[in-house]
Amino acid sequence: MAESDEGAGRQEKKGGKAEYITPPHTIRTKVSGGGPLSSQMLKRAEDVVLKHAEKYIERAQIQIDGLVEAMREAQEAEGDGKTSFEKIFLQSHDIRGLGSTFGYFLVSDIAASLCNFVETVDTADDGVMDVMNAHVDALRGMIGNNVKGDGGPIGREIIEGLAQAVAKNSPPPTEPEA
């Protein structure tokens, strides 16, 4: 393989049009100062994550409060409630991402289910609101009881129950136009 003239990290295969780009390790460079990562640097990074993990439950509770408020707006909105649904999506998306970062995998799965469901609906009818309320209640229970991990058999039952509710209340898939 020959290196192209466009810069380091770019390689072209002779005779081909494919270009292989090796992205720079900008995060590693920032953490390590340009040198190799040391065990001390990794320990500091772990300490930062643990420090933020202590505040996760508090932050998740604030996000759940935001979910409840956005759901109230969706229920009261005249028309489609899309603005409220966007707020619900964003709050649940944040809960999903941070949950898995800090070991709250069941919380992340519930929030992901809510994210996916909200993307498929466009009206706040009773069935839709019931499904969203079930998700929020499940999130409240997990956060309120500090349930880390996947929740074991009970966690699987919760996810299965939510999946059934989503399936029952999701709009039918649209068929592509011919």
C-alpha positions in Angstrom: 0.0 0.0 0.0 1.3 3.4 -0.9 0.7 6.5 1.3 -1.2 9.2 -0.5 0.0 12.8 -0.8 -3.0 14.1 1.1 -1.6 13.4 4.6 -0.6 10.9 7.2 -3.1 8.2 8.0 -4.4 8.0 4.5 -3.6 5.0 2.3 -4.6 4.0 -1.1 -4.5 0.5 -2.5 -2.6 0.4 -5.8 -4.8 0.3 -8.8 -7.9 0.9 -6.7 -10.1 3.8 -5.8 -10.6 2.8 -2.2 -8.9 5.1 0.4 -8.2 3.9 3.9 -8.3 6.6 6.5 -6.9 6.0 9.9 -8.4 8.7 12.2 -6.2 10.4 14.7 -6.4 9.4 18.3 -7.3 12.9 19.5 -8.9 11.8 22.8 -6.0 9.5 23.6 -3.6 12.4 22.9 -5.5 14.8 25.2 -5.6 12.2 28.0 -2.0 11.1 27.7 -0.4 14.3 26.6 0.8 12.5 23.4 2.5 9.7 25.1 1.4 6.2 26.0 -1.5 5.7 28.5 -0.2 4.9 31.9 -2.0 3.0 34.7 -2.0 6.3 36.7 -3.9 8.0 33.8 -6.4 5.1 33.6 -6.9 5.3 37.4 -7.6 9.0 37.2 -10.1 8.4 34.4 -11.9 5.7 36.5 -12.0 8.1 39.4 -13.7 10.7 37.3 -16.3 8.2 36.1 -16.9 7.1 39.7 -17.3 10.6 40.8 -20.0 11.3 38.1 -21.7 7.9 38.8 -22.4 9.1 42.4 -24.5 11.9 40.9 -26.2 9.8 38.3 -29.4 8.9 40.3 -29.9 12.6 41.1 -29.5 13.6 37.4 -31.7 10.7 36.3 -34.4 11.9 38.7 -34.3 15.4 37.2 -34.6 13.9 33.7 -37.5 11.8 34.8 -39.2 14.9 36.1 -38.6 16.4 32.7 -40.2 13.4 31.1 -43.3 13.8 33.3 -43.6 17.4 32.4 -43.2 16.7 28.6 -45.8 14.0 28.9 -48.2 16.4 30.6 -47.6 18.9 27.7 -48.2 16.1 25.2 -51.5 15.2 26.9 -52.7 18.8 27.0 -51.4 19.7 23.5 -54.0 20.2 20.8 -53.0 18.6 17.6 -50.2 16.2 17.2 -48.0 17.0 20.2 -44.8 16.5 18.2 -42.9 19.2 20.2 -43.7 17.4 23.4 -42.7 14.1 21.9 -39.3 15.6 20.9 -38.8 16.6 24.5 -39.8 13.1 25.7 -37.4 11.6 23.2 -34.5 13.8 24.3 -35.0 13.2 28.0 -35.2 9.4 27.5 -32.3 9.4 25.1 -30.1 11.1 27.8 -31.3 8.6 30.4 -30.5 5.7 28.1 -26.9 6.9 27.3 -25.9 7.8 30.9 -27.6 4.7 32.3 -25.3 2.3 30.4 -22.3 4.4 31.1 -22.8 4.0 34.9 -24.0 0.4 34.9 -27.8 0.9 35.0 -28.4 -1.3 32.0 -32.1 -2.0 32.7 -32.7 1.8 33.0 -31.0 2.1 29.6 -33.1 -0.6 28.1 -36.3 1.0 29.3 -35.3 4.4 28.1 -34.3 3.0 24.7 -37.7 1.3 24.4 -39.3 4.7 25.2 -37.1 6.5 22.6 -38.0 4.0 19.9 -41.7 4.1 20.7 -41.8 7.9 20.7 -40.3 8.0 17.3 -43.2 5.9 15.8 -46.1 7.8 17.2 -47.6 11.2 16.3 -50.6 11.6 18.5 -51.1 11.5 22.3 -54.1 9.2 22.4 -54.9 7.2 25.5 -53.0 4.1 24.3 -49.8 6.0 23.5 -50.0 7.9 26.8 -50.5 4.6 28.7 -47.4 3.1 27.1 -45.3 6.2 27.8 -46.6 6.3 31.4 -45.7 2.6 31.8 -42.1 3.4 30.7 -41.9 6.4 33.0 -43.2 4.4 36.0 -40.7 1.6 35.3 -37.9 4.2 35.1 -39.1 5.8 38.4 -39.0 2.4 40.0 -35.5 1.5 38.8 -34.1 4.9 39.7 -36.0 5.2 43.0 -34.7 1.8 44.1 -31.2 2.3 42.6 -31.4 -0.8 40.5 -28.1 -1.3 38.7 -27.4 -4.0 36.1 -30.0 -5.7 34.0 -32.5 -6.4 36.8 -32.3 -10.2 36.4 -35.5 -12.1 35.8 -37.7 -9.3 36.9 -35.9 -6.9 34.6 -36.5 -9.2 31.7 -40.2 -9.4 32.6 -40.4 -5.6 32.7 -38.8 -5.3 29.3 -41.0 -8.0 27.8 -44.2 -6.3 29.3 -43.1 -2.9 27.8 -42.4 -4.6 24.4 -45.9 -6.1 24.4 -47.4 -2.7 25.2 -45.4 -1.0 22.5 -46.4 -3.6 19.9 -50.0 -3.3 20.8 -50.0 0.5 20.6 -47.6 1.2 17.8 -49.0 2.3 14.4 -48.9 -0.3 11.7 -45.8 -0.1 9.5 -46.3 1.9 6.4 -45.8 0.2 3.1 -43.5 1.8 0.6 -45.2 3.4 -2.4 -44.7 1.5 -5.6 
